[in-house]
Amino acid sequence: MKGQDVILGVLLEAPMSGYDIKHHFEKHFPDMFVASFGTIYPTLNRMEKEGLIEKEIILQEGKPNKNIYHITEMGKEAFHAYIQSPIEPKTIKYDFMMRLVFGKHVSQQQILEWLNQELNQLKEDLLKLKIQQEDSCDCYCACQKLALRFGIAIQQAGVTELENIIAEFECSSQNEKTF
């Protein structure tokens, strides 16, 4: 999955500005795809040059012009080629996990801080997804609801397992054993 594929899928729903696309990512799939404006705008420019999208310039008084992007027929074909292609293996870039891998180089207190920090982040992410699920009653299609449900299950499993790990870690630390 490339940023282009996700942007094309979003633009199939409705024409949007770069700002609207980023907001859509954050609101509808914050844990599935993350992109900064520094990624979105260059991707939009390249896609426009390749004929996958067209830019409509909306003149605005007192503020900069607004660029609204529309998917073209070529863009629809590119999106359908992506959606019909085999699912790519999951790739993860997860700083917390890498720090644990190298945890032997820090104190047990530092590891415990990382574990608690990650637990708090997972709980926050889980809460956001549950709120999103409650708010999505009619505006999400069945497949979007399935993706949200799966995301909630993954986050919940992470919270549960991390709580177990922290309890074991604290117990082993009190017994002065290495984890």
PyMOL commands that set and color helices and strands:
alter all, ss='L'
color gray80, all
select helices_A, chain A and resi 3-13+18-28+37-49+73-84+95-101+103-105+108-135+142-174
alter helices_A, ss='H'
color red, helices_A
select strands_A, chain A and resi 53-58+66-71
alter strands_A, ss='S'
color yellow, strands_A
deselect
rebuild
show_as cartoon
